[in-house]
Amino acid sequence: MIVDSIKMKQLEKLSSLSPEELMEEAGAAVAAELRKQLPSGSRIIFLCGKGNNGGDGFVSARLLAEEYACLVCLVSGEPATDIAKANYDKLPESVRILPVSRLNTALKKADLVIDAVYGIGFHLPLSAEMKKIFRMVNNASVRVHSVDINSGCESDTGRYDTDALRSEITYALGCRKPFHALRKHHEMFKETAELPLSIPLSDKDHWLEMDEERFFAGFPKKSENAFKGTYGKTLLVGGSYSMAGALGFNILGAKTVGAPYIQAALPQEIYPILAGRFLQPVYYPFGDHNWQDVLSALAEKARACAFGSGAVHMTHKHEILDLILQNASCPVILDAEALNLLKNNYYFLKFVRVPVILTPHIGEFSNLIGKPAEMIQDNLISIAKDFASENHVYLVLKGPHTIVVSPSGDLYINESGNQALAQAGSGDLLTGIMAGMLTMTRDVYRAVCMAVWLHGYLADLGIQENSAQNFDLEQYPELMNKLFKKHGF
């Protein structure tokens, strides 16, 4: 379960426990985990800040004092909140207070460092003094476990200081935060351990999450009386001379999720290449003489449409984009070359009457909106949400953690996938999967999130028996068939 810092603070207030009791519970949960990790007698350094995150560290140190050699280092001075100060005062004499000046020496003898400096309320930047302390810890040969959030990182944005504390495990208190879901973005920890607290949680409290169980709970199963037109038609428009393969991956993606009626509209010069490779689609080759007639009729009747993959050398591509957006009566996915056509001219999208889904990676998004890629990386979530809201589009911002944002601000952080997808054709495959899902699922936001998750998850399954270095994307239908059989589809 994922909640942001604002929602987390609201849930804490709604808890049946007082702030003092919640701090005791959090510190006890961390202590219980540490007992599983360390043999008795281990030497633990607690780096404690002056806020309530430091208070959690004080509670853990007190509860472990009889079994471990615990040292507390006040890296930012005396506790500043009443409940943190109260727990600091409860520390037994066996817990040594370690001056910051002696931290470097103590690190050489420590078995573990507990990072309890900053919590979910932290915002950049780090002070020069704190950066120096954190560099010292990061450079030491000692394991680090962080309490709730790695210090030097922001809970809701994924932003982090380059000197933020890196950990082996980060303990997510109560539930996970956006920071935890963005692990591959910042690589600040190796794994997360979610520690439950007595706070009220419900399905309405968290952002959309996806796993195998949730995916198949929402996937439409063919009924006994289904026919090829039950779900409608999937329209894929793309490809051009020298780039037929991109449309081929669109087709492969739609086939992966079992789209029953695939229509492929393509420049006539590449028709023989794809028709000889894929037998299922109904093909609609077009040229200068008939592109308007062919595409107008198809766009009006499709259940989902994708345009742009491999369309770099397609003639009339600007006009085709306009035609599709004006004539479609279904969700439209704009990928690859379609995104380039929108550069400095995407504002009209808010007036398109059908749902529009944009699928840029960071570089394409930077080109689209005219902002540096580094700025986007540093403000990933806020920029994505603002863009989707202002332009009334669904944004699929591709990266190590692909982010899906709806026009109304719903946000999904994808956690499936691996480096096997870092190859040409991967994005085109996703576009096809997405088009197939949108054909069969009416909820646009959920369908897009399901497609993004599946695209990554099949790669995760694929590298169980194949190398990530040379993974063959054409295995997707076979991998999906095994999943369908597993779930009785």
N, C-alpha and C positions, 0 to 999 in steps of 0.2 A: 504494500500500500504506500502511495506517495502523496504527501501533502507539502505545501510550501510553508514558510516560516510564519506567515500571518495566520494561516489556518491552524498550524500547530499551537500557536499561543492561544487561539480561541478554544481549542480542544482542552488545553491544560486548564483554562478557566472553567470549562464545563465539567471538569473532573470532580469526582466526589472527594478528592484528596486536596489538602492544603498545599501551597507551594513547598512548605517544609517537608511534608510527607512525600511529595513527588520527587524532591531532591534525594530523600532517603531511599526511595524505591529505585531511582535511576542509578545512584551510587552502588546500591546492593546488587543490581542486575549486572553492572560492570564487574564488580568483585566476584560474582558467581562465575562469570565467563573466564576471568583470570585464573580462578582455581582449576578450571579445566585445562588451561594452557600451560601452567607453570608448576613445577614441583615445589613442595614446601621448602622454605629457606632461600628462595630466589631473591635477588636484589632488584627492587623496582623503584624507579625514579618517577614521581608524579610532577609533571610540569603543570602548574596551576595558574590560571589567570585570576583577575580580581573580580570577575562576575560569577554568575551562577554555574557556568561550565566548570570553573575552578571549584565551586562548591561540590559538584558531583565528584570531582577528584578527591576532595577532602573526605567525603563519606566513604569512598572505596578504600582509601588509605587506612582509615580508622578500622574498617571491617576486616582488613587483611593484616593488620599490625601484628597479631599473635602468630601468624603462620609465615610471614615474609619479612625481609628487611626492607622497610619502606622509608623512602626519603621524599620530602616535599620541597619543591623549589618554586618560590613565588616570583615568577619571571616578570610580572608587571606590578609588583608591589602588594601591599596589604589588601585583603578582600574589601570590596566596595559596597556589597549588598549585605543587608542584615542577615539573611539566611546563610549566605556563604561565610560570613564572619562567625556566625554561631557554630557552624560545622568545623571551621578552622580551630575555634577554641576548644572543641571536643577532642581534638587529636591527642592521643595518649603520648606519654613521654618517650615511648619506644619508637615513635615516628620522628626521625631527625629532620630538622629544617635545614635545607641545603642552600647556602648563599649562591647567587648566580655566578659569583667570581670563582667558585669551586666546581661549577657544573662540568666543565670540560674534563677535569680529572676524574670526577665521579662517573662520567659516561663510559670510561674505559673499563670500569669494574661492574657496570650494570648488566643485568640480564634482560631488562625490558624498560622502555620508557612509555609512560602513559601521557598522552597529549590531551590535557584538559584546560587549554588556554582560552580559546575562543569558541563560542557556540553559534547558534543559528542567527544571532543578531549581528554578527560581524560583517562589516563592509570595508572594502579596500580603501586606502592603501595600508600596508604594514609600515610601522615606524622603522627607522634605520637601526635602532637598537634591537628590535624584535627580529628583524631580518638577520642580524648578526647571530643572535641566539639560535634561530632556526637553522641557519647554515651549519652551525656547530653540531647540532643534533643530526642533521641529514648526512653530514660527513663522517659521523661516528659509526663504528661497526657494531650497532646495537639495534635490536628490533624495536619498532614503535607501534603502539596501538592508540588510535584516536577515539575520543569520546564524542559521539554524535557527528561532528564535522571536523575535518582536518583543519587545524588552525592556519589561517592565512588564505582560506577559501570561503567563498560566499555560498550560502545554502541554496538560494533560489535561482542563481544565474549560471553557475558553473565557472564563474570568473575566479581566478586564483593568482596569487603572487608566485613568481618563479622560485622564491625561497620558502614557500609554504611547507609545512611539515608533511613528509611522506610517510605512509604507514603500511604495515603488513595487513592489519585488520582495522576497519573503522566500525565502531558500534553505533548503529542507527537507533536512537532512543525513541521508543513508541512506534515509529514507522519511518520509512525512508523519506528522504527529501529529494528534490530535483538533483542536487549535487551527487547523490549516490547513484542515480540513474544515468548520470553523465560520466561514468568512470572512464570510458575510452577517450573522452574528450580531454580530460585533465590528467589521467593516470596517477592520481595522488595516493591511491591505495590498491591493494591486490584483491581484497575481498571485503564484503560487508556482512556483519552479523546483526540482524534486526532483533532488538531487545524489547519485548512488549512492556508497556506501562498501563496503569489503570486509567486510561483516557477513553472517552466514547468515540468509537469509530464505526462508520457505516459506509455503504457503497457510494453514498453521495459526497463523502468527505475527500475522495482522492481522485487523481487524474486517471485517465484510462490506462489500463495495463493489459498486456496480452501474453498469453502462453498457450500451450497446445490445447488445454482443456477449454479455455475461454474461446479460442479460435473455432473449435468444432462445435461449441455450443451455439455459435452464431452463423455457422456455415449452412446454407440451404441444401438439404438432402433431396435428391431427385425422388419424386413420388412414382408409384407404379404406373400411373397413367400419363407420365410426362412425355413430351415429344420435343423435337428439336427447337421449336419456337416457343416453348413454355416460358423461358426467361427472356426472350427477345434476342436481338442480334448485337454482336460486338463488332464495331467498326474500327479498323486500324488503317490509318492513312499515313504513309511514309515511304522511305527509301528513295534512292535516286542512283544515277550512274556512279559506280564505284562504292556505293553504300547500301547494297541490297541486304547485307547481313543484319543491319539494324532493324529493319522491318521483320526479318526472319526471327530475331529474338523477341519482338513483339508477339509474333504468332506463337512462338514456343512458350512464352509466359501465359498467354490466354489458354493454350492447350493444357498447361500445368494445372490450372484450377478447374479444368473441365468445362470451359465455356462451350456451350453446345452448338452455337451457330456463329462462326467467325467469318467476317467479311474483310478482305484485304484490298484496299484501293491503292494503286501504285502506278508509277510511270510505266508505260508500255515496254520500254526498253529493258526493264529488269524483270518483267513478268515471267519469261522462261526460266530464269534462275530459281525463283521461289516456287513456281508451280511444280517444278521437278523435284523440289525438296520436301514441300509440305502438301499433302493431298487433301487434308480436311477443309481448309478455307475455301470460300467462294471468292474468286478473284474478279476484280474490276479494273482492268488496265485502262489508263487514260492518256491522252496526248493533248496537243494544242487545240485540236478540233472539238474535243468533247468533254474536257475536264469539268466544265460547269454543270452540264447535264448529269454526268455520272455522280458527282459528289453531292449535288443538291438533293437528289432523290435518296441517296444513302443516308445523309445526315439527318434528314427529316424522320426516318424510320428506325434509326439505331436506338438501342437501350443504353449504350455507352460508346464513347468515341475517343480515340487517341490520335493525336497528330504531332508530327515533328521528328520522330526518330529517323535518322538517316536522310532527312529531306534537304541536305545542304545544297545539292545541285538540282533540286526539283524546280522546273520552270513554273512560273505563276504562283510561287509559294506564298507571297504576300496576299494575293487575291484569294488563294485557297484558305488561308487562315481566316480572313474576313468572312468568306462564304460559310465555313463551318460554324463560326460563332453566331452568324446571323440565322442559319437554317436549322441548327441542331435543336432537338427537343429533349436532350438528355445531357448528363454530365459529360464535360469535355476535358480530357487530359492534354496539357500542352507540355511537350518535352523537347529537349535538345534544340534543334534548329528553330522550332516555334518560339522558344524563349529568346533566341537571338533576334527574332523578328520583332519582339516586344521591347527591345532596348530603347529606353527614353520615350516609350510610347505605350505604357501599360495602363495608364490612368483610365482608359475607356472600359477596362474590364469590369469596373463596378456597375456598368450599365448593361452588361450581358445578362440575359434573362434566365440562363441555365447555370448550374453550378460549374465553376471552372477550377481545375486542379493544376497547379504549377509544380514542376518537379526538378528544380535546379540543384546542382551541387554548389558548394560555397563560391567557386570561381564564376559559375554562371549567374548566381544571385548577385555577386559583386558587379558583374557586367550589366545586369538587368537594372539595378537600382542606382548604380554609379557611386557606390561606397567601397572603400578599401576592404579587401578580404579580412585583414587583421582586425578592423573595427567590428566586422560582423562576427568573427570568432569570439571577440571579447564581450560581445553583447548579443549572443546568439538568440536567446529566448525573447528578449524584449523587442529586438528588431523584427524577428519573425512574426510575433504577435501583432505588432503595429502594422506591418505590411499587409497581413491577411485581413485585418480589420478595416483598414483604410481602403482597400481595393476589392473587398467582398469576394475573396478567393480562398480556396483551400491551398495552403502552402506545404509542400513536402520538401523540406530542406535536407538534402542528402549529405551524409557524412558518416564518421565512425558511429555516431548515434543520430540516425535520421530523426528529424523532428517534424511532426505533423501538427499544423495549427488550422483550426476552422475559422471562418469569418467572425463567429461569435466569441472566439477566444479559447475554445477547448484546445487542450494541448496534450500531445502524446510524445513521449520520448522512447524511441525504440532501442531495445537492448540486445536484440538478436543480431546475428551476423558476425563475420570475421574477415580476415585479410584475403580470403579466397575470392571475395567479391571485388577486389581491387584490380579489375581488368576490363578491357573494352567489351561492351555488350551487356554488362551487368545492369546498367541503368535502363537499357532498352527492354531487358527481361522484366524488370520491375514494372515498367509502363504496361507491358502486356498482361502481367498478373493483375495489376490494378484495374485495367479495362475489363478483364474477365470478372473480377470481384464486383465491380460496379454494375455489370450486367445482371448479376444474380442477387445483389443485395441493395435494397432501396435506400438504406441509411448511408449517405455519402461519406460522412466522417468515419463511421465504423468500418465501412468497406475499405477505405483508403488505409486505415490503421491496420486492418487485418492483412492487407496486401503487403504492406511494408514489413510487418512482423514475419510473414511467411517467407518473403524473399530472403531475409536473413536466416531464418530458422532452417530452411532447406540447405543452406550453405553450412550451417552448424552440423546438421546430420551428415552432409556430404563428406566433410573432412574426417569423419570417424573412420572411414575406410579409404580415403583418398588424400593426397597431399594438398595443402593449401596453396602451395607454390604453383601447381599446374592443374588446378581444379577445372573440370570440364562442365561448363554451364549447361550443356545439352543433356546432362543427367537429370535436370529438374523434373520433367514429367515422370520419370521412373522413381525418383525419390518421393514425389507427391503420391504416386500410386501406392507405395508402401504405407504411407500415412493414411490414405483413404481406406485401405484394407484394414488397418489397425483399428480404425474407428467405425467400421461397419458401413462405409459408404460404397 
